[in-house]
Amino acid sequence: MEKQEFRAVSSLAAVFSVRLLGLFMIYPVFADYARQLSGATPFKTGLALGIYGLSQGLLQIPFGLLSDRVGRKPMIVLGLVLFGVGSAVAALATSTIVLITQQRQARLESQRAHLDLQVNLLTEQKVTKIIDLIEELRRDLPMVQDRDDPESAVLQKRTNTTQVLSALEDIGIRSKTGT
């Protein structure tokens, strides 16, 4: 074997070795990853891996016959191009799923924050009402001495929710009704 042939065979063998190493490394990782997916079962995981193996096996025969007709070099180049395209599609699909998940989490966080605001405003209204009732009882019960309580007077004032929402929008937090 000449030096140039040896280099070509070695580089081609290295490319295929790295490809197969990556593919066989994905099997155990894929099985663990699939457990985290909603709706994943061992059957579906095995089916996905089996379809991959079956498609590899079934496509080797026609591509082998085609390589006998057109030559091995064009088929190797076609195979590497298909592998590159497949890898790019897989990378884009993964990043798209990540972006969709992040968008969903951001929307859920916004909804949680809005719900927290509503609960806090409602709690404040209920506490104000309870303080009003306690102060009314204190004034109406003859056995309780009437006294001036400035802190209770401050707490009895109702919060203007429109002002709260307006202040939040002023600092950049939009309310659900404002968007």
C-alpha positions as CSV (number, residue, x, y, z in Angstrom):
1,M,0.0,0.0,0.0
2,E,1.4,3.4,-0.9
3,K,1.7,6.3,1.5
4,Q,-1.2,8.3,-0.1
5,E,-3.5,5.2,0.0
6,F,-2.6,4.6,3.6
7,R,-3.4,8.2,4.5
8,A,-6.8,8.0,2.7
9,V,-7.7,4.7,4.2
10,S,-6.6,5.8,7.7
11,S,-8.6,9.1,7.5
12,L,-11.7,7.3,6.2
13,A,-11.3,4.7,9.0
14,A,-11.0,7.4,11.6
15,V,-14.1,9.2,10.3
16,F,-16.2,6.0,10.4
17,S,-14.7,5.0,13.8
18,V,-15.6,8.3,15.4
19,R,-19.1,8.0,13.8
20,L,-19.7,4.5,15.1
21,L,-18.2,5.3,18.5
22,G,-20.7,8.2,18.8
23,L,-23.6,6.1,17.7
24,F,-22.8,3.2,20.0
25,M,-22.2,5.6,22.9
26,I,-25.7,7.1,22.4
27,Y,-27.5,3.7,23.1
28,P,-27.1,3.6,26.9
29,V,-27.5,7.4,27.2
30,F,-30.6,7.4,25.1
31,A,-32.2,4.7,27.3
32,D,-31.5,6.8,30.4
33,Y,-32.7,10.0,28.7
34,A,-35.9,8.3,27.4
35,R,-36.9,7.5,31.0
36,Q,-37.3,11.3,31.7
37,L,-39.5,11.9,28.7
38,S,-43.3,12.0,29.2
39,G,-45.0,9.1,27.7
40,A,-41.8,7.1,27.3
41,T,-42.0,3.4,27.9
42,P,-39.3,0.7,27.6
43,F,-41.2,-0.6,24.6
44,K,-41.1,2.8,22.8
45,T,-37.4,3.3,23.7
46,G,-36.6,-0.2,22.3
47,L,-38.7,0.5,19.3
48,A,-36.8,3.7,18.5
49,L,-33.5,2.0,18.8
50,G,-34.7,-1.0,16.9
51,I,-36.0,1.2,14.0
52,Y,-32.6,2.8,13.8
53,G,-30.8,-0.5,13.7
54,L,-33.2,-2.0,11.2
55,S,-32.9,1.0,8.9
56,Q,-29.1,0.8,9.0
57,G,-29.3,-2.9,8.1
58,L,-31.9,-2.5,5.4
59,L,-30.2,0.4,3.7
60,Q,-26.8,-1.2,3.6
61,I,-27.8,-3.6,0.8
62,P,-29.2,-1.1,-1.7
63,F,-26.4,1.4,-0.9
64,G,-23.9,-1.4,-1.4
65,L,-25.3,-2.3,-4.8
66,L,-25.4,1.4,-5.7
67,S,-21.8,1.8,-4.7
68,D,-20.9,-1.0,-7.1
69,R,-22.5,0.9,-9.9
70,V,-21.4,4.5,-9.3
71,G,-18.3,3.8,-7.3
72,R,-17.3,3.8,-3.7
73,K,-16.0,7.3,-3.4
74,P,-19.2,9.1,-4.4
75,M,-21.2,6.8,-2.1
76,I,-18.8,7.5,0.8
77,V,-19.1,11.3,0.2
78,L,-23.0,10.9,-0.1
79,G,-23.0,9.0,3.2
80,L,-20.9,11.6,5.0
81,V,-23.1,14.4,3.6
82,L,-26.2,12.6,4.8
83,F,-24.6,12.0,8.2
84,G,-23.7,15.7,8.4
85,V,-27.2,16.8,7.4
86,G,-28.7,14.4,9.9
87,S,-26.5,15.6,12.7
88,A,-27.4,19.3,11.9
89,V,-31.1,18.4,11.9
90,A,-30.7,16.6,15.2
91,A,-28.8,19.6,16.7
92,L,-31.4,22.0,15.5
93,A,-34.2,19.9,16.8
94,T,-32.6,19.7,20.2
95,S,-32.0,23.4,20.4
96,T,-35.5,24.1,19.2
97,I,-36.9,21.9,21.9
98,V,-34.8,23.7,24.5
99,L,-36.0,27.1,23.3
100,I,-39.6,26.0,23.3
101,T,-39.2,24.6,26.9
102,Q,-37.5,27.8,28.1
103,Q,-40.3,29.9,26.5
104,R,-42.9,27.7,28.2
105,Q,-41.1,28.0,31.6
106,A,-40.9,31.7,31.2
107,R,-44.6,31.9,30.5
108,L,-45.4,29.7,33.5
109,E,-43.2,31.9,35.7
110,S,-45.0,35.0,34.5
111,Q,-48.3,33.3,35.3
112,R,-47.1,32.3,38.8
113,A,-45.9,35.8,39.5
114,H,-49.3,37.2,38.3
115,L,-51.1,34.7,40.5
116,D,-48.8,35.6,43.5
117,L,-49.7,39.3,43.0
118,Q,-53.4,38.5,42.9
119,V,-53.2,36.3,46.0
120,N,-51.2,39.0,47.9
121,L,-53.6,41.8,46.9
122,L,-56.6,39.6,47.9
123,T,-54.9,38.7,51.2
124,E,-54.3,42.4,51.9
125,Q,-57.9,43.1,51.3
126,K,-59.1,40.3,53.6
127,V,-56.6,41.4,56.3
128,T,-57.9,45.0,56.0
129,K,-61.5,43.7,56.4
130,I,-60.6,41.6,59.4
131,I,-58.9,44.6,61.1
132,D,-62.0,46.7,60.3
133,L,-64.2,44.1,62.0
134,I,-61.9,43.8,65.0
135,E,-61.9,47.6,65.4
136,E,-65.6,47.7,65.1
137,L,-65.9,45.0,67.8
138,R,-63.5,46.9,70.0
139,R,-65.6,50.1,69.7
140,D,-68.9,48.3,70.3
141,L,-68.1,46.0,73.2
142,P,-68.7,47.8,76.5
143,M,-66.1,45.7,78.4
144,V,-63.2,46.7,76.1
145,Q,-61.7,50.1,76.7
146,D,-61.7,52.3,73.7
147,R,-58.3,53.6,72.7
148,D,-56.7,55.3,69.8
149,D,-54.5,52.9,67.7
150,P,-52.6,54.8,64.9
151,E,-51.1,51.6,63.5
152,S,-54.5,50.0,63.2
153,A,-55.8,53.1,61.5
154,V,-53.0,52.8,58.9
155,L,-53.7,49.1,58.4
156,Q,-57.4,49.8,57.9
157,K,-56.7,51.8,54.8
158,R,-57.5,49.9,51.6
159,T,-54.8,49.4,49.0
160,N,-55.5,50.9,45.7
161,T,-54.8,48.0,43.3
162,T,-54.8,50.3,40.3
163,Q,-51.9,52.3,41.9
164,V,-50.1,49.1,42.7
165,L,-50.4,47.8,39.1
166,S,-49.4,51.2,37.7
167,A,-46.3,51.3,39.9
168,L,-45.4,47.8,38.8
169,E,-45.8,48.8,35.1
170,D,-43.7,51.9,35.8
171,I,-40.8,49.7,36.9
172,G,-41.2,47.4,33.9
173,I,-43.4,44.7,35.3
174,R,-46.5,44.3,33.2
175,S,-49.8,43.1,34.6
176,K,-51.7,40.3,32.8
177,T,-54.6,42.7,32.0
178,G,-52.2,45.4,30.7
179,T,-50.8,43.3,27.9
